[in-house]
Amino acid sequence: MSSLKDLVNDRPVHERRVEIRTYAVEDEQLVVEGWLRDERLIDGFHWDGRARPPGAVHWMCVRLLVQGWPLTIKDAEAEMPTAPHELCPTVMEKVKNVIGVPIVSGFSEEVRRRLGGIEGCAHMAHLIVSMGPAALHGYWTHRSRKLRPLPRTLKEFPGLEYVINSCELWREEGPMVQAIRERIEKQAERSNG
């Protein structure tokens, strides 16, 4: 039996790129900037028969200002350098609907509720959903600039509630949580010994 990789013999017809960067700003705030670009890579036709050359279909940016713990969206803005329809940019201000959303379990569903379907733009919602975990990684990377004391308990471990049960390795009794638990216990033994 062949693998799916073996079936790919032609050049791609479409490409989606999502790029997300996190920037530290003042007062423990971060700006998370996400870009989504959908590109047609071949000639085609519009629904009405007009020729459609290769090129960008969607090219949009969302910037989120996040702060606090749990990390929460404090401000949001969007831009659309390229959109498939001239009316698409009219939904850019709907990005403000995600202000106040904490980046915790249920984040994706809340973003889709506030911004997906007829409430806004499916592509913008998809981008913001992707930006949530990236914002957390940016937050942890920013915090890692300074050596901080090891938490005394699992409950004091910043962000642990977000990653627990997010994958097999981070399941509640999985190897990652167990390693943290063991490290905290060893520290406690040294402190008490």
CNS distance restraints for C-alpha pairs under 8 A (distance, minus, plus):
assign (resid   2 and name CA) (resid   6 and name CA) 6.16 0.50 0.50
assign (resid   2 and name CA) (resid   7 and name CA) 7.74 0.50 0.50
assign (resid   3 and name CA) (resid   7 and name CA) 7.06 0.50 0.50
assign (resid   4 and name CA) (resid   8 and name CA) 7.05 0.50 0.50
assign (resid  12 and name CA) (resid  41 and name CA) 6.85 0.50 0.50
assign (resid  13 and name CA) (resid  40 and name CA) 6.20 0.50 0.50
assign (resid  13 and name CA) (resid  41 and name CA) 4.91 0.50 0.50
assign (resid  13 and name CA) (resid  42 and name CA) 5.61 0.50 0.50
assign (resid  14 and name CA) (resid  38 and name CA) 7.29 0.50 0.50
assign (resid  14 and name CA) (resid  39 and name CA) 5.72 0.50 0.50
assign (resid  14 and name CA) (resid  40 and name CA) 4.74 0.50 0.50
assign (resid  14 and name CA) (resid  41 and name CA) 5.32 0.50 0.50
assign (resid  14 and name CA) (resid  42 and name CA) 7.66 0.50 0.50
assign (resid  15 and name CA) (resid  37 and name CA) 8.00 0.50 0.50
assign (resid  15 and name CA) (resid  38 and name CA) 5.81 0.50 0.50
assign (resid  15 and name CA) (resid  39 and name CA) 5.26 0.50 0.50
assign (resid  15 and name CA) (resid  40 and name CA) 6.74 0.50 0.50
assign (resid  15 and name CA) (resid  41 and name CA) 7.24 0.50 0.50
assign (resid  16 and name CA) (resid  36 and name CA) 7.12 0.50 0.50
assign (resid  16 and name CA) (resid  37 and name CA) 5.60 0.50 0.50
assign (resid  16 and name CA) (resid  38 and name CA) 4.46 0.50 0.50
assign (resid  16 and name CA) (resid  39 and name CA) 6.37 0.50 0.50
assign (resid  17 and name CA) (resid  35 and name CA) 7.81 0.50 0.50
assign (resid  17 and name CA) (resid  36 and name CA) 5.73 0.50 0.50
assign (resid  17 and name CA) (resid  37 and name CA) 5.21 0.50 0.50
assign (resid  17 and name CA) (resid  38 and name CA) 6.60 0.50 0.50
assign (resid  18 and name CA) (resid  34 and name CA) 7.02 0.50 0.50
assign (resid  18 and name CA) (resid  35 and name CA) 5.56 0.50 0.50
assign (resid  18 and name CA) (resid  36 and name CA) 4.57 0.50 0.50
assign (resid  18 and name CA) (resid  37 and name CA) 6.56 0.50 0.50
assign (resid  18 and name CA) (resid 127 and name CA) 7.42 0.50 0.50
assign (resid  19 and name CA) (resid  34 and name CA) 5.62 0.50 0.50
assign (resid  19 and name CA) (resid  35 and name CA) 5.18 0.50 0.50
assign (resid  19 and name CA) (resid  36 and name CA) 6.69 0.50 0.50
assign (resid  20 and name CA) (resid  32 and name CA) 6.98 0.50 0.50
assign (resid  20 and name CA) (resid  33 and name CA) 5.57 0.50 0.50
assign (resid  20 and name CA) (resid  34 and name CA) 4.26 0.50 0.50
assign (resid  20 and name CA) (resid  35 and name CA) 6.39 0.50 0.50
assign (resid  20 and name CA) (resid 131 and name CA) 6.65 0.50 0.50
assign (resid  20 and name CA) (resid 134 and name CA) 6.94 0.50 0.50
assign (resid  21 and name CA) (resid  32 and name CA) 5.80 0.50 0.50
assign (resid  21 and name CA) (resid  33 and name CA) 5.29 0.50 0.50
assign (resid  21 and name CA) (resid  34 and name CA) 6.52 0.50 0.50
assign (resid  21 and name CA) (resid 134 and name CA) 7.80 0.50 0.50
assign (resid  21 and name CA) (resid 138 and name CA) 7.82 0.50 0.50
assign (resid  22 and name CA) (resid  30 and name CA) 6.56 0.50 0.50
assign (resid  22 and name CA) (resid  31 and name CA) 5.73 0.50 0.50
assign (resid  22 and name CA) (resid  32 and name CA) 4.38 0.50 0.50
assign (resid  22 and name CA) (resid  33 and name CA) 6.24 0.50 0.50
assign (resid  22 and name CA) (resid 134 and name CA) 7.74 0.50 0.50
assign (resid  22 and name CA) (resid 135 and name CA) 6.64 0.50 0.50
assign (resid  22 and name CA) (resid 138 and name CA) 5.41 0.50 0.50
assign (resid  23 and name CA) (resid  30 and name CA) 5.50 0.50 0.50
assign (resid  23 and name CA) (resid  31 and name CA) 5.14 0.50 0.50
assign (resid  23 and name CA) (resid  32 and name CA) 6.34 0.50 0.50
assign (resid  23 and name CA) (resid 138 and name CA) 7.70 0.50 0.50
assign (resid  24 and name CA) (resid  28 and name CA) 7.33 0.50 0.50
assign (resid  24 and name CA) (resid  29 and name CA) 6.27 0.50 0.50
assign (resid  24 and name CA) (resid  30 and name CA) 4.59 0.50 0.50
assign (resid  24 and name CA) (resid  31 and name CA) 6.51 0.50 0.50
assign (resid  24 and name CA) (resid 142 and name CA) 6.92 0.50 0.50
assign (resid  25 and name CA) (resid  29 and name CA) 5.31 0.50 0.50
assign (resid  25 and name CA) (resid  30 and name CA) 5.45 0.50 0.50
assign (resid  25 and name CA) (resid  31 and name CA) 6.99 0.50 0.50
assign (resid  26 and name CA) (resid  30 and name CA) 7.95 0.50 0.50
assign (resid  28 and name CA) (resid  67 and name CA) 6.41 0.50 0.50
assign (resid  28 and name CA) (resid  68 and name CA) 7.50 0.50 0.50
assign (resid  29 and name CA) (resid  65 and name CA) 6.81 0.50 0.50
assign (resid  29 and name CA) (resid  66 and name CA) 5.76 0.50 0.50
assign (resid  29 and name CA) (resid  67 and name CA) 4.73 0.50 0.50
assign (resid  29 and name CA) (resid  68 and name CA) 7.63 0.50 0.50
assign (resid  30 and name CA) (resid  65 and name CA) 5.73 0.50 0.50
assign (resid  30 and name CA) (resid  66 and name CA) 5.31 0.50 0.50
assign (resid  30 and name CA) (resid  67 and name CA) 6.47 0.50 0.50
assign (resid  30 and name CA) (resid 138 and name CA) 7.97 0.50 0.50
assign (resid  30 and name CA) (resid 139 and name CA) 7.32 0.50 0.50
assign (resid  31 and name CA) (resid  63 and name CA) 6.50 0.50 0.50
assign (resid  31 and name CA) (resid  64 and name CA) 5.52 0.50 0.50
assign (resid  31 and name CA) (resid  65 and name CA) 4.57 0.50 0.50
assign (resid  31 and name CA) (resid  66 and name CA) 6.34 0.50 0.50
assign (resid  32 and name CA) (resid  63 and name CA) 5.56 0.50 0.50
assign (resid  32 and name CA) (resid  64 and name CA) 5.13 0.50 0.50
assign (resid  32 and name CA) (resid  65 and name CA) 6.47 0.50 0.50
assign (resid  32 and name CA) (resid  66 and name CA) 7.46 0.50 0.50
assign (resid  32 and name CA) (resid 131 and name CA) 7.28 0.50 0.50
assign (resid  32 and name CA) (resid 134 and name CA) 8.00 0.50 0.50
assign (resid  32 and name CA) (resid 135 and name CA) 6.12 0.50 0.50
assign (resid  33 and name CA) (resid  61 and name CA) 7.02 0.50 0.50
assign (resid  33 and name CA) (resid  62 and name CA) 5.85 0.50 0.50
assign (resid  33 and name CA) (resid  63 and name CA) 4.42 0.50 0.50
assign (resid  33 and name CA) (resid  64 and name CA) 6.53 0.50 0.50
assign (resid  33 and name CA) (resid 131 and name CA) 7.98 0.50 0.50
assign (resid  34 and name CA) (resid  61 and name CA) 5.52 0.50 0.50
assign (resid  34 and name CA) (resid  62 and name CA) 5.28 0.50 0.50
assign (resid  34 and name CA) (resid  63 and name CA) 6.35 0.50 0.50
assign (resid  34 and name CA) (resid 127 and name CA) 6.77 0.50 0.50
assign (resid  34 and name CA) (resid 128 and name CA) 7.58 0.50 0.50
assign (resid  34 and name CA) (resid 131 and name CA) 6.57 0.50 0.50
assign (resid  35 and name CA) (resid  59 and name CA) 7.20 0.50 0.50
assign (resid  35 and name CA) (resid  60 and name CA) 5.66 0.50 0.50
assign (resid  35 and name CA) (resid  61 and name CA) 4.45 0.50 0.50
assign (resid  35 and name CA) (resid  62 and name CA) 6.64 0.50 0.50
assign (resid  35 and name CA) (resid 127 and name CA) 7.45 0.50 0.50
assign (resid  36 and name CA) (resid  58 and name CA) 7.16 0.50 0.50
assign (resid  36 and name CA) (resid  59 and name CA) 5.64 0.50 0.50
assign (resid  36 and name CA) (resid  60 and name CA) 5.41 0.50 0.50
assign (resid  36 and name CA) (resid  61 and name CA) 6.49 0.50 0.50
assign (resid  36 and name CA) (resid 123 and name CA) 7.99 0.50 0.50
assign (resid  36 and name CA) (resid 127 and name CA) 6.56 0.50 0.50
assign (resid  37 and name CA) (resid  56 and name CA) 6.88 0.50 0.50
assign (resid  37 and name CA) (resid  57 and name CA) 7.44 0.50 0.50
assign (resid  37 and name CA) (resid  58 and name CA) 5.36 0.50 0.50
assign (resid  37 and name CA) (resid  59 and name CA) 4.33 0.50 0.50
assign (resid  37 and name CA) (resid  60 and name CA) 6.59 0.50 0.50
assign (resid  38 and name CA) (resid  56 and name CA) 5.82 0.50 0.50
assign (resid  38 and name CA) (resid  57 and name CA) 5.40 0.50 0.50
assign (resid  38 and name CA) (resid  58 and name CA) 4.95 0.50 0.50
assign (resid  38 and name CA) (resid  59 and name CA) 6.48 0.50 0.50
assign (resid  39 and name CA) (resid  54 and name CA) 7.31 0.50 0.50
assign (resid  39 and name CA) (resid  55 and name CA) 5.41 0.50 0.50
assign (resid  39 and name CA) (resid  56 and name CA) 4.26 0.50 0.50
assign (resid  39 and name CA) (resid  57 and name CA) 5.55 0.50 0.50
assign (resid  39 and name CA) (resid  58 and name CA) 7.17 0.50 0.50
assign (resid  40 and name CA) (resid  53 and name CA) 7.92 0.50 0.50
assign (resid  40 and name CA) (resid  54 and name CA) 4.90 0.50 0.50
assign (resid  40 and name CA) (resid  55 and name CA) 5.22 0.50 0.50
assign (resid  40 and name CA) (resid  56 and name CA) 6.24 0.50 0.50
assign (resid  40 and name CA) (resid  57 and name CA) 6.78 0.50 0.50
assign (resid  41 and name CA) (resid  54 and name CA) 5.00 0.50 0.50
assign (resid  41 and name CA) (resid  55 and name CA) 6.53 0.50 0.50
assign (resid  42 and name CA) (resid  53 and name CA) 6.87 0.50 0.50
assign (resid  42 and name CA) (resid  54 and name CA) 4.97 0.50 0.50
assign (resid  43 and name CA) (resid  51 and name CA) 7.57 0.50 0.50
assign (resid  43 and name CA) (resid  52 and name CA) 5.89 0.50 0.50
assign (resid  43 and name CA) (resid  53 and name CA) 4.63 0.50 0.50
assign (resid  43 and name CA) (resid  54 and name CA) 5.27 0.50 0.50
assign (resid  44 and name CA) (resid  51 and name CA) 6.11 0.50 0.50
assign (resid  44 and name CA) (resid  52 and name CA) 4.88 0.50 0.50
assign (resid  44 and name CA) (resid  53 and name CA) 6.26 0.50 0.50
assign (resid  44 and name CA) (resid  54 and name CA) 7.61 0.50 0.50
assign (resid  45 and name CA) (resid  49 and name CA) 5.56 0.50 0.50
assign (resid  45 and name CA) (resid  50 and name CA) 5.52 0.50 0.50
assign (resid  45 and name CA) (resid  51 and name CA) 4.53 0.50 0.50
assign (resid  45 and name CA) (resid  52 and name CA) 4.68 0.50 0.50
assign (resid  45 and name CA) (resid  53 and name CA) 7.90 0.50 0.50
assign (resid  46 and name CA) (resid  50 and name CA) 5.24 0.50 0.50
assign (resid  46 and name CA) (resid  51 and name CA) 6.28 0.50 0.50
assign (resid  46 and name CA) (resid  52 and name CA) 5.89 0.50 0.50
assign (resid  56 and name CA) (resid  82 and name CA) 6.88 0.50 0.50
assign (resid  57 and name CA) (resid  82 and name CA) 6.62 0.50 0.50
assign (resid  57 and name CA) (resid  83 and name CA) 5.89 0.50 0.50
assign (resid  57 and name CA) (resid  84 and name CA) 5.28 0.50 0.50
assign (resid  58 and name CA) (resid  80 and name CA) 7.75 0.50 0.50
assign (resid  58 and name CA) (resid  82 and name CA) 5.55 0.50 0.50
assign (resid  58 and name CA) (resid  83 and name CA) 4.83 0.50 0.50
assign (resid  58 and name CA) (resid  84 and name CA) 6.22 0.50 0.50
assign (resid  59 and name CA) (resid  80 and name CA) 5.94 0.50 0.50
assign (resid  59 and name CA) (resid  81 and name CA) 5.86 0.50 0.50
assign (resid  59 and name CA) (resid  82 and name CA) 4.89 0.50 0.50
assign (resid  59 and name CA) (resid  83 and name CA) 6.40 0.50 0.50
assign (resid  60 and name CA) (resid  78 and name CA) 7.29 0.50 0.50
assign (resid  60 and name CA) (resid  79 and name CA) 5.70 0.50 0.50
assign (resid  60 and name CA) (resid  80 and name CA) 4.30 0.50 0.50
assign (resid  60 and name CA) (resid  81 and name CA) 6.18 0.50 0.50
assign (resid  60 and name CA) (resid  82 and name CA) 6.86 0.50 0.50
assign (resid  60 and name CA) (resid  83 and name CA) 7.76 0.50 0.50
assign (resid  60 and name CA) (resid 124 and name CA) 7.73 0.50 0.50
assign (resid  61 and name CA) (resid  78 and name CA) 5.50 0.50 0.50
assign (resid  61 and name CA) (resid  79 and name CA) 5.23 0.50 0.50
assign (resid  61 and name CA) (resid  80 and name CA) 6.38 0.50 0.50
assign (resid  62 and name CA) (resid  76 and name CA) 7.14 0.50 0.50
assign (resid  62 and name CA) (resid  77 and name CA) 5.76 0.50 0.50
assign (resid  62 and name CA) (resid  78 and name CA) 4.40 0.50 0.50
assign (resid  62 and name CA) (resid  79 and name CA) 6.65 0.50 0.50
assign (resid  62 and name CA) (resid  95 and name CA) 7.95 0.50 0.50
assign (resid  62 and name CA) (resid 124 and name CA) 7.49 0.50 0.50
assign (resid  62 and name CA) (resid 127 and name CA) 7.63 0.50 0.50
assign (resid  62 and name CA) (resid 128 and name CA) 7.33 0.50 0.50
assign (resid  63 and name CA) (resid  76 and name CA) 5.62 0.50 0.50
assign (resid  63 and name CA) (resid  77 and name CA) 5.35 0.50 0.50
assign (resid  63 and name CA) (resid  78 and name CA) 6.32 0.50 0.50
assign (resid  64 and name CA) (resid  73 and name CA) 6.36 0.50 0.50
assign (resid  64 and name CA) (resid  74 and name CA) 7.42 0.50 0.50
assign (resid  64 and name CA) (resid  75 and name CA) 5.82 0.50 0.50
assign (resid  64 and name CA) (resid  76 and name CA) 4.53 0.50 0.50
assign (resid  64 and name CA) (resid  77 and name CA) 6.75 0.50 0.50
assign (resid  65 and name CA) (resid  73 and name CA) 5.80 0.50 0.50
assign (resid  65 and name CA) (resid  74 and name CA) 5.40 0.50 0.50
assign (resid  65 and name CA) (resid  75 and name CA) 5.01 0.50 0.50
assign (resid  65 and name CA) (resid  76 and name CA) 6.25 0.50 0.50
assign (resid  66 and name CA) (resid  71 and name CA) 6.10 0.50 0.50
assign (resid  66 and name CA) (resid  72 and name CA) 5.27 0.50 0.50
assign (resid  66 and name CA) (resid  73 and name CA) 4.52 0.50 0.50
assign (resid  66 and name CA) (resid  74 and name CA) 5.47 0.50 0.50
assign (resid  66 and name CA) (resid  75 and name CA) 7.29 0.50 0.50
assign (resid  66 and name CA) (resid 135 and name CA) 7.89 0.50 0.50
assign (resid  67 and name CA) (resid  71 and name CA) 5.29 0.50 0.50
assign (resid  67 and name CA) (resid  72 and name CA) 5.53 0.50 0.50
assign (resid  67 and name CA) (resid  73 and name CA) 6.80 0.50 0.50
assign (resid  67 and name CA) (resid  74 and name CA) 6.80 0.50 0.50
assign (resid  68 and name CA) (resid  72 and name CA) 6.24 0.50 0.50
assign (resid  70 and name CA) (resid 102 and name CA) 6.15 0.50 0.50
assign (resid  70 and name CA) (resid 103 and name CA) 6.62 0.50 0.50
assign (resid  70 and name CA) (resid 104 and name CA) 6.97 0.50 0.50
assign (resid  70 and name CA) (resid 159 and name CA) 7.71 0.50 0.50
assign (resid  71 and name CA) (resid 102 and name CA) 5.75 0.50 0.50
assign (resid  71 and name CA) (resid 103 and name CA) 5.55 0.50 0.50
assign (resid  71 and name CA) (resid 104 and name CA) 7.80 0.50 0.50
assign (resid  71 and name CA) (resid 136 and name CA) 7.47 0.50 0.50
assign (resid  72 and name CA) (resid  99 and name CA) 7.99 0.50 0.50
assign (resid  72 and name CA) (resid 100 and name CA) 6.10 0.50 0.50
assign (resid  72 and name CA) (resid 101 and name CA) 5.69 0.50 0.50
assign (resid  72 and name CA) (resid 102 and name CA) 4.02 0.50 0.50
assign (resid  72 and name CA) (resid 103 and name CA) 5.81 0.50 0.50
assign (resid  73 and name CA) (resid  98 and name CA) 6.97 0.50 0.50
assign (resid  73 and name CA) (resid  99 and name CA) 5.13 0.50 0.50
assign (resid  73 and name CA) (resid 100 and name CA) 5.22 0.50 0.50
assign (resid  73 and name CA) (resid 101 and name CA) 5.53 0.50 0.50
assign (resid  73 and name CA) (resid 102 and name CA) 6.26 0.50 0.50
assign (resid  73 and name CA) (resid 103 and name CA) 7.67 0.50 0.50
assign (resid  74 and name CA) (resid  99 and name CA) 5.44 0.50 0.50
assign (resid  74 and name CA) (resid 100 and name CA) 5.89 0.50 0.50
assign (resid  75 and name CA) (resid  96 and name CA) 7.02 0.50 0.50
assign (resid  75 and name CA) (resid  99 and name CA) 5.52 0.50 0.50
assign (resid  76 and name CA) (resid  95 and name CA) 6.17 0.50 0.50
assign (resid  76 and name CA) (resid  96 and name CA) 5.55 0.50 0.50
assign (resid  76 and name CA) (resid  98 and name CA) 7.40 0.50 0.50
assign (resid  76 and name CA) (resid  99 and name CA) 6.55 0.50 0.50
assign (resid  77 and name CA) (resid  92 and name CA) 7.55 0.50 0.50
assign (resid  77 and name CA) (resid  93 and name CA) 7.19 0.50 0.50
assign (resid  77 and name CA) (resid  95 and name CA) 6.22 0.50 0.50
assign (resid  77 and name CA) (resid  96 and name CA) 6.87 0.50 0.50
assign (resid  78 and name CA) (resid  92 and name CA) 5.57 0.50 0.50
assign (resid  78 and name CA) (resid  93 and name CA) 7.20 0.50 0.50
assign (resid  78 and name CA) (resid  95 and name CA) 6.60 0.50 0.50
assign (resid  79 and name CA) (resid  89 and name CA) 7.62 0.50 0.50
assign (resid  79 and name CA) (resid  92 and name CA) 6.67 0.50 0.50
assign (resid  80 and name CA) (resid  89 and name CA) 6.26 0.50 0.50
assign (resid  80 and name CA) (resid  92 and name CA) 7.77 0.50 0.50
assign (resid  83 and name CA) (resid  88 and name CA) 6.15 0.50 0.50
assign (resid  83 and name CA) (resid  89 and name CA) 7.30 0.50 0.50
assign (resid  84 and name CA) (resid  88 and name CA) 7.21 0.50 0.50
assign (resid  87 and name CA) (resid  91 and name CA) 7.96 0.50 0.50
assign (resid  88 and name CA) (resid  92 and name CA) 7.76 0.50 0.50
assign (resid  91 and name CA) (resid  95 and name CA) 7.76 0.50 0.50
assign (resid  91 and name CA) (resid 120 and name CA) 5.88 0.50 0.50
assign (resid  91 and name CA) (resid 121 and name CA) 6.84 0.50 0.50
assign (resid  94 and name CA) (resid 115 and name CA) 6.91 0.50 0.50
assign (resid  94 and name CA) (resid 119 and name CA) 7.79 0.50 0.50
assign (resid  94 and name CA) (resid 120 and name CA) 5.92 0.50 0.50
assign (resid  95 and name CA) (resid  99 and name CA) 7.98 0.50 0.50
assign (resid  95 and name CA) (resid 115 and name CA) 7.07 0.50 0.50
assign (resid  95 and name CA) (resid 120 and name CA) 7.82 0.50 0.50
assign (resid  95 and name CA) (resid 124 and name CA) 7.75 0.50 0.50
assign (resid  97 and name CA) (resid 114 and name CA) 6.02 0.50 0.50
assign (resid  97 and name CA) (resid 115 and name CA) 6.78 0.50 0.50
assign (resid  98 and name CA) (resid 111 and name CA) 6.40 0.50 0.50
assign (resid  98 and name CA) (resid 114 and name CA) 6.61 0.50 0.50
assign (resid  98 and name CA) (resid 115 and name CA) 7.44 0.50 0.50
assign (resid 101 and name CA) (resid 107 and name CA) 7.33 0.50 0.50
assign (resid 101 and name CA) (resid 110 and name CA) 7.56 0.50 0.50
assign (resid 101 and name CA) (resid 111 and name CA) 7.83 0.50 0.50
assign (resid 102 and name CA) (resid 107 and name CA) 6.90 0.50 0.50
assign (resid 103 and name CA) (resid 107 and name CA) 5.46 0.50 0.50
assign (resid 103 and name CA) (resid 132 and name CA) 6.03 0.50 0.50
assign (resid 103 and name CA) (resid 133 and name CA) 7.88 0.50 0.50
assign (resid 103 and name CA) (resid 136 and name CA) 7.81 0.50 0.50
assign (resid 104 and name CA) (resid 161 and name CA) 7.96 0.50 0.50
assign (resid 104 and name CA) (resid 162 and name CA) 5.75 0.50 0.50
assign (resid 105 and name CA) (resid 162 and name CA) 6.12 0.50 0.50
assign (resid 106 and name CA) (resid 110 and name CA) 6.26 0.50 0.50
assign (resid 107 and name CA) (resid 111 and name CA) 6.19 0.50 0.50
assign (resid 107 and name CA) (resid 129 and name CA) 7.40 0.50 0.50
assign (resid 107 and name CA) (resid 132 and name CA) 7.39 0.50 0.50
assign (resid 108 and name CA) (resid 112 and name CA) 6.24 0.50 0.50
assign (resid 108 and name CA) (resid 129 and name CA) 5.23 0.50 0.50
assign (resid 108 and name CA) (resid 132 and name CA) 7.92 0.50 0.50
assign (resid 109 and name CA) (resid 113 and name CA) 6.07 0.50 0.50
assign (resid 110 and name CA) (resid 114 and name CA) 6.19 0.50 0.50
assign (resid 111 and name CA) (resid 115 and name CA) 5.78 0.50 0.50
assign (resid 111 and name CA) (resid 116 and name CA) 7.16 0.50 0.50
assign (resid 111 and name CA) (resid 125 and name CA) 6.33 0.50 0.50
assign (resid 111 and name CA) (resid 128 and name CA) 7.34 0.50 0.50
assign (resid 111 and name CA) (resid 129 and name CA) 6.70 0.50 0.50
assign (resid 112 and name CA) (resid 116 and name CA) 4.38 0.50 0.50
assign (resid 112 and name CA) (resid 117 and name CA) 7.59 0.50 0.50
assign (resid 112 and name CA) (resid 122 and name CA) 7.96 0.50 0.50
assign (resid 112 and name CA) (resid 125 and name CA) 5.94 0.50 0.50
assign (resid 112 and name CA) (resid 126 and name CA) 7.98 0.50 0.50
assign (resid 112 and name CA) (resid 129 and name CA) 7.97 0.50 0.50
assign (resid 113 and name CA) (resid 119 and name CA) 7.71 0.50 0.50
assign (resid 114 and name CA) (resid 119 and name CA) 6.35 0.50 0.50
assign (resid 114 and name CA) (resid 120 and name CA) 7.79 0.50 0.50
assign (resid 115 and name CA) (resid 119 and name CA) 5.03 0.50 0.50
assign (resid 115 and name CA) (resid 120 and name CA) 4.70 0.50 0.50
assign (resid 115 and name CA) (resid 121 and name CA) 6.27 0.50 0.50
assign (resid 115 and name CA) (resid 122 and name CA) 7.30 0.50 0.50
assign (resid 115 and name CA) (resid 124 and name CA) 7.69 0.50 0.50
assign (resid 115 and name CA) (resid 125 and name CA) 5.70 0.50 0.50
assign (resid 116 and name CA) (resid 120 and name CA) 5.49 0.50 0.50
assign (resid 116 and name CA) (resid 121 and name CA) 5.62 0.50 0.50
assign (resid 116 and name CA) (resid 122 and name CA) 4.97 0.50 0.50
assign (resid 116 and name CA) (resid 125 and name CA) 5.63 0.50 0.50
assign (resid 117 and name CA) (resid 121 and name CA) 6.45 0.50 0.50
assign (resid 117 and name CA) (resid 122 and name CA) 5.96 0.50 0.50
assign (resid 120 and name CA) (resid 124 and name CA) 7.88 0.50 0.50
assign (resid 120 and name CA) (resid 125 and name CA) 7.89 0.50 0.50
assign (resid 121 and name CA) (resid 125 and name CA) 6.17 0.50 0.50
assign (resid 122 and name CA) (resid 126 and name CA) 6.06 0.50 0.50
assign (resid 123 and name CA) (resid 127 and name CA) 6.21 0.50 0.50
assign (resid 124 and name CA) (resid 128 and name CA) 6.24 0.50 0.50
assign (resid 125 and name CA) (resid 129 and name CA) 6.10 0.50 0.50
assign (resid 126 and name CA) (resid 130 and name CA) 6.33 0.50 0.50
assign (resid 127 and name CA) (resid 131 and name CA) 6.23 0.50 0.50
assign (resid 128 and name CA) (resid 132 and name CA) 6.48 0.50 0.50
assign (resid 129 and name CA) (resid 133 and name CA) 7.96 0.50 0.50
assign (resid 130 and name CA) (resid 134 and name CA) 6.95 0.50 0.50
assign (resid 131 and name CA) (resid 135 and name CA) 5.90 0.50 0.50
assign (resid 132 and name CA) (resid 136 and name CA) 6.61 0.50 0.50
assign (resid 133 and name CA) (resid 137 and name CA) 6.36 0.50 0.50
assign (resid 134 and name CA) (resid 138 and name CA) 6.10 0.50 0.50
assign (resid 135 and name CA) (resid 139 and name CA) 6.07 0.50 0.50
assign (resid 136 and name CA) (resid 140 and name CA) 6.16 0.50 0.50
assign (resid 136 and name CA) (resid 159 and name CA) 7.95 0.50 0.50
assign (resid 137 and name CA) (resid 141 and name CA) 5.98 0.50 0.50
assign (resid 138 and name CA) (resid 142 and name CA) 5.99 0.50 0.50
assign (resid 139 and name CA) (resid 143 and name CA) 6.15 0.50 0.50
assign (resid 140 and name CA) (resid 144 and name CA) 6.03 0.50 0.50
assign (resid 141 and name CA) (resid 145 and name CA) 6.99 0.50 0.50
assign (resid 144 and name CA) (resid 148 and name CA) 7.92 0.50 0.50
assign (resid 150 and name CA) (resid 184 and name CA) 7.21 0.50 0.50
assign (resid 151 and name CA) (resid 156 and name CA) 5.44 0.50 0.50
assign (resid 151 and name CA) (resid 157 and name CA) 5.57 0.50 0.50
assign (resid 151 and name CA) (resid 184 and name CA) 7.04 0.50 0.50
assign (resid 152 and name CA) (resid 156 and name CA) 6.69 0.50 0.50
assign (resid 152 and name CA) (resid 184 and name CA) 6.09 0.50 0.50
assign (resid 152 and name CA) (resid 188 and name CA) 7.32 0.50 0.50
assign (resid 153 and name CA) (resid 157 and name CA) 6.84 0.50 0.50
assign (resid 153 and name CA) (resid 181 and name CA) 7.82 0.50 0.50
assign (resid 153 and name CA) (resid 184 and name CA) 6.67 0.50 0.50
assign (resid 154 and name CA) (resid 160 and name CA) 7.58 0.50 0.50
assign (resid 154 and name CA) (resid 180 and name CA) 7.67 0.50 0.50
assign (resid 154 and name CA) (resid 181 and name CA) 6.79 0.50 0.50
assign (resid 154 and name CA) (resid 184 and name CA) 7.95 0.50 0.50
assign (resid 155 and name CA) (resid 160 and name CA) 7.75 0.50 0.50
assign (resid 159 and name CA) (resid 163 and name CA) 6.92 0.50 0.50
assign (resid 160 and name CA) (resid 164 and name CA) 6.06 0.50 0.50
assign (resid 162 and name CA) (resid 166 and name CA) 7.44 0.50 0.50
assign (resid 163 and name CA) (resid 167 and name CA) 7.82 0.50 0.50
assign (resid 163 and name CA) (resid 170 and name CA) 6.35 0.50 0.50
assign (resid 164 and name CA) (resid 170 and name CA) 5.18 0.50 0.50
assign (resid 164 and name CA) (resid 171 and name CA) 5.51 0.50 0.50
assign (resid 164 and name CA) (resid 172 and name CA) 5.84 0.50 0.50
assign (resid 164 and name CA) (resid 177 and name CA) 7.79 0.50 0.50
assign (resid 165 and name CA) (resid 170 and name CA) 5.46 0.50 0.50
assign (resid 165 and name CA) (resid 171 and name CA) 4.15 0.50 0.50
assign (resid 165 and name CA) (resid 172 and name CA) 6.05 0.50 0.50
assign (resid 166 and name CA) (resid 170 and name CA) 6.14 0.50 0.50
assign (resid 166 and name CA) (resid 171 and name CA) 6.87 0.50 0.50
assign (resid 167 and name CA) (resid 171 and name CA) 6.19 0.50 0.50
assign (resid 168 and name CA) (resid 174 and name CA) 7.05 0.50 0.50
assign (resid 169 and name CA) (resid 174 and name CA) 5.49 0.50 0.50
assign (resid 169 and name CA) (resid 175 and name CA) 5.85 0.50 0.50
assign (resid 169 and name CA) (resid 176 and name CA) 5.97 0.50 0.50
assign (resid 170 and name CA) (resid 174 and name CA) 5.61 0.50 0.50
assign (resid 170 and name CA) (resid 175 and name CA) 6.93 0.50 0.50
assign (resid 170 and name CA) (resid 176 and name CA) 5.51 0.50 0.50
assign (resid 170 and name CA) (resid 177 and name CA) 6.26 0.50 0.50
assign (resid 171 and name CA) (resid 175 and name CA) 7.91 0.50 0.50
assign (resid 171 and name CA) (resid 176 and name CA) 7.95 0.50 0.50
assign (resid 171 and name CA) (resid 177 and name CA) 7.38 0.50 0.50
assign (resid 172 and name CA) (resid 177 and name CA) 6.48 0.50 0.50
assign (resid 173 and name CA) (resid 177 and name CA) 6.29 0.50 0.50
assign (resid 173 and name CA) (resid 178 and name CA) 6.32 0.50 0.50
assign (resid 174 and name CA) (resid 178 and name CA) 6.07 0.50 0.50
assign (resid 175 and name CA) (resid 179 and name CA) 6.02 0.50 0.50
assign (resid 176 and name CA) (resid 180 and name CA) 6.41 0.50 0.50
assign (resid 177 and name CA) (resid 181 and name CA) 6.09 0.50 0.50
assign (resid 178 and name CA) (resid 182 and name CA) 6.09 0.50 0.50
assign (resid 179 and name CA) (resid 183 and name CA) 6.22 0.50 0.50
assign (resid 180 and name CA) (resid 184 and name CA) 6.20 0.50 0.50
assign (resid 181 and name CA) (resid 185 and name CA) 6.18 0.50 0.50
assign (resid 182 and name CA) (resid 186 and name CA) 6.15 0.50 0.50
assign (resid 183 and name CA) (resid 187 and name CA) 6.25 0.50 0.50
assign (resid 184 and name CA) (resid 188 and name CA) 6.24 0.50 0.50
assign (resid 185 and name CA) (resid 189 and name CA) 6.23 0.50 0.50
assign (resid 186 and name CA) (resid 190 and name CA) 6.32 0.50 0.50
assign (resid 187 and name CA) (resid 191 and name CA) 6.19 0.50 0.50
assign (resid 188 and name CA) (resid 192 and name CA) 6.09 0.50 0.50
assign (resid 189 and name CA) (resid 193 and name CA) 5.69 0.50 0.50
